[in-house]
Amino acid sequence: MKNAQAVGVKILACAMSMDVMGIKKEELIDGVDVVGVATYLGAASESNINLFI
């Protein structure tokens, strides 16, 4: 993930999914942006690759 970030990959985390899974922002690596559902889906629809876990 750090290598991906180094070449410009933007990593977004969906706040709603994090809430459902009990994940806190402090648990994420540096550089991950926590965004709302609409922002996440908008970015995912424009990306070449989307990984939803």
PyMOL Python script that loads the backbone (N, CA, C, O; Angstrom):
from pymol import cmd

cmd.read_pdbstr("""\
ATOM      1  N   MET A   1       0.824  -1.178   0.000  1.00  0.00           N
ATOM      2  CA  MET A   1       0.000   0.000   0.000  1.00  0.00           C
ATOM      3  C   MET A   1       0.872   1.246   0.000  1.00  0.00           C
ATOM      4  O   MET A   1       0.554   2.228  -0.672  1.00  0.00           O
ATOM      5  N   LYS A   2       1.948   1.215   0.734  1.00  0.00           N
ATOM      6  CA  LYS A   2       2.842   2.380   0.753  1.00  0.00           C
ATOM      7  C   LYS A   2       3.426   2.620  -0.638  1.00  0.00           C
ATOM      8  O   LYS A   2       3.533   3.766  -1.073  1.00  0.00           O
ATOM      9  N   ASN A   3       3.807   1.542  -1.342  1.00  0.00           N
ATOM     10  CA  ASN A   3       4.334   1.693  -2.699  1.00  0.00           C
ATOM     11  C   ASN A   3       3.268   2.259  -3.629  1.00  0.00           C
ATOM     12  O   ASN A   3       3.561   3.109  -4.470  1.00  0.00           O
ATOM     13  N   ALA A   4       2.044   1.793  -3.480  1.00  0.00           N
ATOM     14  CA  ALA A   4       0.946   2.306  -4.301  1.00  0.00           C
ATOM     15  C   ALA A   4       0.761   3.795  -4.042  1.00  0.00           C
ATOM     16  O   ALA A   4       0.616   4.577  -4.982  1.00  0.00           O
ATOM     17  N   GLN A   5       0.766   4.185  -2.789  1.00  0.00           N
ATOM     18  CA  GLN A   5       0.631   5.599  -2.449  1.00  0.00           C
ATOM     19  C   GLN A   5       1.789   6.416  -3.028  1.00  0.00           C
ATOM     20  O   GLN A   5       1.597   7.552  -3.461  1.00  0.00           O
ATOM     21  N   ALA A   6       2.980   5.837  -3.032  1.00  0.00           N
ATOM     22  CA  ALA A   6       4.160   6.547  -3.527  1.00  0.00           C
ATOM     23  C   ALA A   6       4.061   6.876  -5.013  1.00  0.00           C
ATOM     24  O   ALA A   6       4.664   7.845  -5.476  1.00  0.00           O
ATOM     25  N   VAL A   7       3.303   6.076  -5.762  1.00  0.00           N
ATOM     26  CA  VAL A   7       3.142   6.343  -7.198  1.00  0.00           C
ATOM     27  C   VAL A   7       1.821   7.031  -7.510  1.00  0.00           C
ATOM     28  O   VAL A   7       1.420   7.120  -8.671  1.00  0.00           O
ATOM     29  N   GLY A   8       1.141   7.520  -6.467  1.00  0.00           N
ATOM     30  CA  GLY A   8      -0.038   8.340  -6.694  1.00  0.00           C
ATOM     31  C   GLY A   8      -1.392   7.685  -6.529  1.00  0.00           C
ATOM     32  O   GLY A   8      -2.415   8.308  -6.813  1.00  0.00           O
ATOM     33  N   VAL A   9      -1.424   6.436  -6.074  1.00  0.00           N
ATOM     34  CA  VAL A   9      -2.711   5.778  -5.846  1.00  0.00           C
ATOM     35  C   VAL A   9      -3.380   6.426  -4.643  1.00  0.00           C
ATOM     36  O   VAL A   9      -2.758   6.595  -3.594  1.00  0.00           O
ATOM     37  N   LYS A  10      -4.643   6.786  -4.800  1.00  0.00           N
ATOM     38  CA  LYS A  10      -5.399   7.408  -3.716  1.00  0.00           C
ATOM     39  C   LYS A  10      -6.194   6.311  -3.011  1.00  0.00           C
ATOM     40  O   LYS A  10      -6.937   5.572  -3.657  1.00  0.00           O
ATOM     41  N   ILE A  11      -6.046   6.203  -1.717  1.00  0.00           N
ATOM     42  CA  ILE A  11      -6.745   5.175  -0.946  1.00  0.00           C
ATOM     43  C   ILE A  11      -7.828   5.843  -0.115  1.00  0.00           C
ATOM     44  O   ILE A  11      -7.556   6.715   0.711  1.00  0.00           O
ATOM     45  N   LEU A  12      -9.067   5.413  -0.354  1.00  0.00           N
ATOM     46  CA  LEU A  12     -10.220   5.952   0.354  1.00  0.00           C
ATOM     47  C   LEU A  12     -10.855   4.855   1.197  1.00  0.00           C
ATOM     48  O   LEU A  12     -10.896   3.693   0.791  1.00  0.00           O
ATOM     49  N   ALA A  13     -11.338   5.225   2.349  1.00  0.00           N
ATOM     50  CA  ALA A  13     -12.065   4.298   3.209  1.00  0.00           C
ATOM     51  C   ALA A  13     -13.473   4.857   3.416  1.00  0.00           C
ATOM     52  O   ALA A  13     -13.640   6.041   3.708  1.00  0.00           O
ATOM     53  N   CYS A  14     -14.462   4.017   3.266  1.00  0.00           N
ATOM     54  CA  CYS A  14     -15.853   4.420   3.437  1.00  0.00           C
ATOM     55  C   CYS A  14     -16.182   4.466   4.936  1.00  0.00           C
ATOM     56  O   CYS A  14     -16.073   3.464   5.644  1.00  0.00           O
ATOM     57  N   ALA A  15     -16.584   5.647   5.394  1.00  0.00           N
ATOM     58  CA  ALA A  15     -16.878   5.840   6.820  1.00  0.00           C
ATOM     59  C   ALA A  15     -17.999   4.914   7.296  1.00  0.00           C
ATOM     60  O   ALA A  15     -17.921   4.368   8.397  1.00  0.00           O
ATOM     61  N   MET A  16     -19.031   4.732   6.485  1.00  0.00           N
ATOM     62  CA  MET A  16     -20.146   3.871   6.893  1.00  0.00           C
ATOM     63  C   MET A  16     -19.692   2.422   7.047  1.00  0.00           C
ATOM     64  O   MET A  16     -20.061   1.749   8.009  1.00  0.00           O
ATOM     65  N   SER A  17     -18.896   1.950   6.105  1.00  0.00           N
ATOM     66  CA  SER A  17     -18.383   0.579   6.199  1.00  0.00           C
ATOM     67  C   SER A  17     -17.482   0.419   7.413  1.00  0.00           C
ATOM     68  O   SER A  17     -17.514  -0.610   8.088  1.00  0.00           O
ATOM     69  N   MET A  18     -16.678   1.439   7.687  1.00  0.00           N
ATOM     70  CA  MET A  18     -15.816   1.384   8.870  1.00  0.00           C
ATOM     71  C   MET A  18     -16.649   1.289  10.138  1.00  0.00           C
ATOM     72  O   MET A  18     -16.320   0.523  11.044  1.00  0.00           O
ATOM     73  N   ASP A  19     -17.727   2.063  10.207  1.00  0.00           N
ATOM     74  CA  ASP A  19     -18.607   2.016  11.382  1.00  0.00           C
ATOM     75  C   ASP A  19     -19.205   0.623  11.565  1.00  0.00           C
ATOM     76  O   ASP A  19     -19.230   0.088  12.674  1.00  0.00           O
ATOM     77  N   VAL A  20     -19.682   0.046  10.469  1.00  0.00           N
ATOM     78  CA  VAL A  20     -20.306  -1.283  10.525  1.00  0.00           C
ATOM     79  C   VAL A  20     -19.304  -2.336  10.998  1.00  0.00           C
ATOM     80  O   VAL A  20     -19.650  -3.239  11.760  1.00  0.00           O
ATOM     81  N   MET A  21     -18.048  -2.206  10.533  1.00  0.00           N
ATOM     82  CA  MET A  21     -17.018  -3.193  10.879  1.00  0.00           C
ATOM     83  C   MET A  21     -16.269  -2.851  12.164  1.00  0.00           C
ATOM     84  O   MET A  21     -15.417  -3.623  12.605  1.00  0.00           O
ATOM     85  N   GLY A  22     -16.574  -1.705  12.770  1.00  0.00           N
ATOM     86  CA  GLY A  22     -15.914  -1.332  14.018  1.00  0.00           C
ATOM     87  C   GLY A  22     -14.470  -0.896  13.849  1.00  0.00           C
ATOM     88  O   GLY A  22     -13.657  -1.057  14.758  1.00  0.00           O
ATOM     89  N   ILE A  23     -14.151  -0.343  12.687  1.00  0.00           N
ATOM     90  CA  ILE A  23     -12.786   0.105  12.419  1.00  0.00           C
ATOM     91  C   ILE A  23     -12.694   1.602  12.712  1.00  0.00           C
ATOM     92  O   ILE A  23     -13.560   2.378  12.307  1.00  0.00           O
ATOM     93  N   LYS A  24     -11.649   1.991  13.410  1.00  0.00           N
ATOM     94  CA  LYS A  24     -11.433   3.401  13.741  1.00  0.00           C
ATOM     95  C   LYS A  24     -10.351   3.979  12.833  1.00  0.00           C
ATOM     96  O   LYS A  24      -9.458   3.256  12.391  1.00  0.00           O
ATOM     97  N   LYS A  25     -10.428   5.285  12.555  1.00  0.00           N
ATOM     98  CA  LYS A  25      -9.448   5.938  11.684  1.00  0.00           C
ATOM     99  C   LYS A  25      -8.024   5.718  12.186  1.00  0.00           C
ATOM    100  O   LYS A  25      -7.094   5.589  11.389  1.00  0.00           O
ATOM    101  N   GLU A  26      -7.856   5.675  13.495  1.00  0.00           N
ATOM    102  CA  GLU A  26      -6.526   5.491  14.070  1.00  0.00           C
ATOM    103  C   GLU A  26      -5.911   4.145  13.685  1.00  0.00           C
ATOM    104  O   GLU A  26      -4.693   3.981  13.759  1.00  0.00           O
ATOM    105  N   GLU A  27      -6.732   3.188  13.277  1.00  0.00           N
ATOM    106  CA  GLU A  27      -6.242   1.864  12.906  1.00  0.00           C
ATOM    107  C   GLU A  27      -5.739   1.812  11.469  1.00  0.00           C
ATOM    108  O   GLU A  27      -5.075   0.850  11.082  1.00  0.00           O
ATOM    109  N   LEU A  28      -6.045   2.832  10.675  1.00  0.00           N
ATOM    110  CA  LEU A  28      -5.654   2.850   9.276  1.00  0.00           C
ATOM    111  C   LEU A  28      -4.228   3.367   9.122  1.00  0.00           C
ATOM    112  O   LEU A  28      -3.717   4.077   9.988  1.00  0.00           O
ATOM    113  N   ILE A  29      -3.594   3.004   8.015  1.00  0.00           N
ATOM    114  CA  ILE A  29      -2.259   3.535   7.750  1.00  0.00           C
ATOM    115  C   ILE A  29      -2.373   5.016   7.397  1.00  0.00           C
ATOM    116  O   ILE A  29      -3.437   5.488   6.996  1.00  0.00           O
ATOM    117  N   ASP A  30      -1.283   5.731   7.548  1.00  0.00           N
ATOM    118  CA  ASP A  30      -1.260   7.156   7.206  1.00  0.00           C
ATOM    119  C   ASP A  30      -1.565   7.336   5.725  1.00  0.00           C
ATOM    120  O   ASP A  30      -1.167   6.521   4.893  1.00  0.00           O
ATOM    121  N   GLY A  31      -2.273   8.410   5.410  1.00  0.00           N
ATOM    122  CA  GLY A  31      -2.555   8.733   4.020  1.00  0.00           C
ATOM    123  C   GLY A  31      -3.871   8.217   3.495  1.00  0.00           C
ATOM    124  O   GLY A  31      -4.235   8.515   2.358  1.00  0.00           O
ATOM    125  N   VAL A  32      -4.602   7.444   4.293  1.00  0.00           N
ATOM    126  CA  VAL A  32      -5.918   6.960   3.877  1.00  0.00           C
ATOM    127  C   VAL A  32      -6.946   8.026   4.231  1.00  0.00           C
ATOM    128  O   VAL A  32      -7.009   8.485   5.372  1.00  0.00           O
ATOM    129  N   ASP A  33      -7.752   8.418   3.245  1.00  0.00           N
ATOM    130  CA  ASP A  33      -8.799   9.406   3.470  1.00  0.00           C
ATOM    131  C   ASP A  33     -10.107   8.696   3.802  1.00  0.00           C
ATOM    132  O   ASP A  33     -10.539   7.811   3.063  1.00  0.00           O
ATOM    133  N   VAL A  34     -10.733   9.075   4.901  1.00  0.00           N
ATOM    134  CA  VAL A  34     -12.041   8.526   5.273  1.00  0.00           C
ATOM    135  C   VAL A  34     -13.091   9.455   4.675  1.00  0.00           C
ATOM    136  O   VAL A  34     -13.095  10.657   4.936  1.00  0.00           O
ATOM    137  N   VAL A  35     -13.985   8.875   3.864  1.00  0.00           N
ATOM    138  CA  VAL A  35     -14.983   9.666   3.147  1.00  0.00           C
ATOM    139  C   VAL A  35     -16.372   9.053   3.329  1.00  0.00           C
ATOM    140  O   VAL A  35     -16.509   7.908   3.758  1.00  0.00           O
ATOM    141  N   GLY A  36     -17.373   9.823   3.002  1.00  0.00           N
ATOM    142  CA  GLY A  36     -18.747   9.329   3.055  1.00  0.00           C
ATOM    143  C   GLY A  36     -19.050   8.383   1.908  1.00  0.00           C
ATOM    144  O   GLY A  36     -18.258   8.237   0.976  1.00  0.00           O
ATOM    145  N   VAL A  37     -20.193   7.753   1.990  1.00  0.00           N
ATOM    146  CA  VAL A  37     -20.595   6.754   0.994  1.00  0.00           C
ATOM    147  C   VAL A  37     -20.645   7.352  -0.408  1.00  0.00           C
ATOM    148  O   VAL A  37     -20.112   6.765  -1.349  1.00  0.00           O
ATOM    149  N   ALA A  38     -21.278   8.510  -0.555  1.00  0.00           N
ATOM    150  CA  ALA A  38     -21.431   9.115  -1.884  1.00  0.00           C
ATOM    151  C   ALA A  38     -20.069   9.438  -2.502  1.00  0.00           C
ATOM    152  O   ALA A  38     -19.850   9.195  -3.689  1.00  0.00           O
ATOM    153  N   THR A  39     -19.164   9.982  -1.705  1.00  0.00           N
ATOM    154  CA  THR A  39     -17.821  10.305  -2.197  1.00  0.00           C
ATOM    155  C   THR A  39     -17.089   9.038  -2.600  1.00  0.00           C
ATOM    156  O   THR A  39     -16.449   8.988  -3.650  1.00  0.00           O
ATOM    157  N   TYR A  40     -17.185   8.007  -1.753  1.00  0.00           N
ATOM    158  CA  TYR A  40     -16.527   6.738  -2.056  1.00  0.00           C
ATOM    159  C   TYR A  40     -17.058   6.149  -3.359  1.00  0.00           C
ATOM    160  O   TYR A  40     -16.278   5.766  -4.231  1.00  0.00           O
ATOM    161  N   LEU A  41     -18.378   6.077  -3.493  1.00  0.00           N
ATOM    162  CA  LEU A  41     -18.959   5.482  -4.693  1.00  0.00           C
ATOM    163  C   LEU A  41     -18.643   6.307  -5.939  1.00  0.00           C
ATOM    164  O   LEU A  41     -18.406   5.751  -7.011  1.00  0.00           O
ATOM    165  N   GLY A  42     -18.640   7.631  -5.797  1.00  0.00           N
ATOM    166  CA  GLY A  42     -18.285   8.477  -6.929  1.00  0.00           C
ATOM    167  C   GLY A  42     -16.864   8.238  -7.392  1.00  0.00           C
ATOM    168  O   GLY A  42     -16.611   8.119  -8.591  1.00  0.00           O
ATOM    169  N   ALA A  43     -15.939   8.167  -6.460  1.00  0.00           N
ATOM    170  CA  ALA A  43     -14.542   7.911  -6.811  1.00  0.00           C
ATOM    171  C   ALA A  43     -14.371   6.510  -7.380  1.00  0.00           C
ATOM    172  O   ALA A  43     -13.615   6.317  -8.332  1.00  0.00           O
ATOM    173  N   ALA A  44     -15.062   5.537  -6.808  1.00  0.00           N
ATOM    174  CA  ALA A  44     -14.949   4.148  -7.278  1.00  0.00           C
ATOM    175  C   ALA A  44     -15.467   4.010  -8.709  1.00  0.00           C
ATOM    176  O   ALA A  44     -14.916   3.245  -9.501  1.00  0.00           O
ATOM    177  N   SER A  45     -16.517   4.744  -9.037  1.00  0.00           N
ATOM    178  CA  SER A  45     -17.088   4.637 -10.383  1.00  0.00           C
ATOM    179  C   SER A  45     -16.162   5.229 -11.440  1.00  0.00           C
ATOM    180  O   SER A  45     -16.269   4.889 -12.618  1.00  0.00           O
ATOM    181  N   GLU A  46     -15.253   6.111 -11.027  1.00  0.00           N
ATOM    182  CA  GLU A  46     -14.317   6.741 -11.961  1.00  0.00           C
ATOM    183  C   GLU A  46     -12.945   6.071 -11.985  1.00  0.00           C
ATOM    184  O   GLU A  46     -12.079   6.455 -12.771  1.00  0.00           O
ATOM    185  N   SER A  47     -12.748   5.076 -11.130  1.00  0.00           N
ATOM    186  CA  SER A  47     -11.429   4.454 -11.041  1.00  0.00           C
ATOM    187  C   SER A  47     -11.309   3.268 -11.975  1.00  0.00           C
ATOM    188  O   SER A  47     -12.307   2.685 -12.399  1.00  0.00           O
ATOM    189  N   ASN A  48     -10.064   2.919 -12.291  1.00  0.00           N
ATOM    190  CA  ASN A  48      -9.807   1.733 -13.111  1.00  0.00           C
ATOM    191  C   ASN A  48      -9.928   0.468 -12.285  1.00  0.00           C
ATOM    192  O   ASN A  48     -10.352  -0.572 -12.789  1.00  0.00           O
ATOM    193  N   ILE A  49      -9.558   0.556 -11.020  1.00  0.00           N
ATOM    194  CA  ILE A  49      -9.598  -0.596 -10.122  1.00  0.00           C
ATOM    195  C   ILE A  49     -10.210  -0.159  -8.808  1.00  0.00           C
ATOM    196  O   ILE A  49      -9.888   0.906  -8.282  1.00  0.00           O
ATOM    197  N   ASN A  50     -11.094  -0.988  -8.283  1.00  0.00           N
ATOM    198  CA  ASN A  50     -11.736  -0.705  -7.001  1.00  0.00           C
ATOM    199  C   ASN A  50     -11.701  -1.980  -6.179  1.00  0.00           C
ATOM    200  O   ASN A  50     -12.120  -3.037  -6.651  1.00  0.00           O
ATOM    201  N   LEU A  51     -11.212  -1.890  -4.972  1.00  0.00           N
ATOM    202  CA  LEU A  51     -11.181  -3.037  -4.070  1.00  0.00           C
ATOM    203  C   LEU A  51     -12.006  -2.692  -2.860  1.00  0.00           C
ATOM    204  O   LEU A  51     -11.676  -1.773  -2.110  1.00  0.00           O
ATOM    205  N   PHE A  52     -13.077  -3.428  -2.671  1.00  0.00           N
ATOM    206  CA  PHE A  52     -13.943  -3.202  -1.511  1.00  0.00           C
ATOM    207  C   PHE A  52     -13.802  -4.398  -0.588  1.00  0.00           C
ATOM    208  O   PHE A  52     -14.086  -5.530  -0.980  1.00  0.00           O
ATOM    209  N   ILE A  53     -13.365  -4.148   0.629  1.00  0.00           N
ATOM    210  CA  ILE A  53     -13.190  -5.238   1.598  1.00  0.00           C
ATOM    211  C   ILE A  53     -14.177  -5.025   2.721  1.00  0.00           C
ATOM    212  O   ILE A  53     -14.221  -5.818   3.662  1.00  0.00           O
TER     213      ILE A  53
END
""", "prot")
cmd.dss("prot")
cmd.show_as("cartoon", "prot")
cmd.util.cbc("prot")
cmd.orient("prot")
